[in-house]
Amino acid sequence: MDIDEKVSGPGGASQKNWTHLNTSNELPLEMRFNHGHMVSITVYTILMIISATGNLTVLSQLLKRRRAARASRLDLLLMHLAVADLMVTFLMMPLEIAWAGTVQWLAGDFMCRLMMFTRTFGLYLSSFVLICIAVDRYYAILKPLNVKWEARVRKALATAWVCAGLASLPQSFIFHLEEHPDVKGYFQCVSYGSLPTERHEFAYFLVNMTLMYVAPLVSTLYCSSAALAEIIRRANTANDKMRRSGVGILGRARARTLKMTVTIVLVFFTCWSPYYCYCLWYWIDKESVRSLDPAFQKAMWLFSCTNSCANPIVYGVFNRNRFHTGPNARHRNGSMRRGSRFPFGDSMEISAATLVRARSSLTSERNGRRDSSFNSKNGTQKQLNHNNNLVNNGVV
């Protein structure tokens, strides 16, 4: 008796199904604790430590900025991305470690369904938050004075959480506890037999792939391309209204955050592409995939999990100045920073409401100058008329 590893969606590396290979009384190597399980435990432990350290550091820095009333829309979005990565870190990774240690499932049917739900919830949430970040950068570059989007960011994040829950919910119905047909007392959390045909299984895989991988990738490519085209257009336009009105000083900060967003998505693409290519390969040519070493599939899944470790590293690279502490931190990162026209450094994001107030202030200033010029001209004309009257009356 052996277990055939089946690829059918997120977490496919542990979706085990029973297959009959022999009638030996001894359990096959895959059903016993072996070297592969030890490697999995070691790698997951290292990833969990790196991810927890990085994401907790990023989250603490973002919370400090929020308490100091310096948090921007992007900071709020990155905060939710860090929370999603921490859910992967403290829910999915410990589950993989414990499961590799016990080999079989010992926690019962309820925990099987619950943990399969939480196992993918953080992954879906991370993907949906990436979509929100892409849309936010689109509005920040193309429509910086749009106050409506700023008011809808929290609603968009709430929608991302709800959609992540709905997308993860089928896992609770597909996975279930099942006893091995030939080895009494050997239980496993499996997806075997939950869907009627292979077409249904393939359709479920396509839905998972679209929501978790394709949607954030396509949305980010579109929004980033449009934002980049707008930045190039403004750079090549001498009479740019935004630049002449003083709003053009935001270009460098927003270009920086756009680069960070694109880098995060490139890391996402790099981490998840091998796994989903492997899954597609399985559905196209199952026989050739089954001939491969099962460790190869586990390696693909492990590599995809490194995405949660990479996100805080990307944030740290693009926001190094925010992590300075000490008495001179303000001079390195604050309003005294040389060459910076922003109150808290180049990465400071200014809200749409602030931009509207700035534009109103500029408009009022222009009107004031116009009125002052008009009054000055009137005063000069009155003085000339007065002198003319004096001459006509024979005073001079």
Salt bridges, closest charged atoms under 4 A:
GLU26 OE2 - ARG32 NH2 3.75
ASP75 OD2 - ARG65 NE 3.09
ASP75 OD1 - ARG322 NH1 2.73
GLU96 OE2 - ARG119 NH2 2.51
ASP109 OD2 - ARG113 NE 2.86
ASP136 OD1 - ARG73 NE 2.55
ASP136 OD2 - ARG137 NH2 2.45
GLU178 OE1 - HIS176 NE2 3.06
ASP182 OD2 - HIS20 ND1 3.33
GLU198 OE1 - LYS286 NZ 2.41
GLU201 OE1 - LYS6 NZ 2.52
GLU230 OE2 - ARG233 NH2 2.65
GLU230 OE2 - ARG234 NE 3.08
GLU287 OE2 - ARG290 NH1 3.45
ASP346 OD1 - ARG252 NH2 3.21
ASP346 OD2 - ARG337 NH2 3.79
GLU349 OE2 - ARG137 NH2 3.61
GLU349 OE2 - ARG254 NE 3.00
GLU365 OE2 - ARG369 NH2 2.55
